[in-house]
Amino acid sequence: YVISTLELMVAEDYMIVYLNGATPRRRMPGLGWMKKCYQMIDRRLRKNLKSFIIVHPSWFIRTILAVTRPFISSKFSSKIQYVNTLAELREMIPMEYVHIPDSIVK
């Protein structure tokens, strides 16, 4: 769903914000799922992605990304950014178009 939606929406540069806060470990994406998503992303979408921001990264997410780094292009890896607080996120991007669920804010 996300990939097909991006293909329709993205004509210019874009960024993805992944809100990881309040996500139980059993519901976090696994290594296989992340690999499948990466392989599904068209070259044009990978090229136009300016940053992939992970808010409230857990040790599990950091570990998965560290393990997959050798298999992902260095250009894509350099686009991954970790943000520990919503205040940091506000400094990076305009928040008027971002909806953050109450569970994440808490």
Buried (B, 14 or more C-beta within 10 A) or exposed (E): EEEEEBEEEBEEEEBBBBBBBEBEEEEBBEEEEBEEEBEEBEEEBEEBBEBBBBBBBBEBBEEBBEEBEEEBEEEBBEBBBBBEEBEEBEEBBEEEEEEBEEEBEE
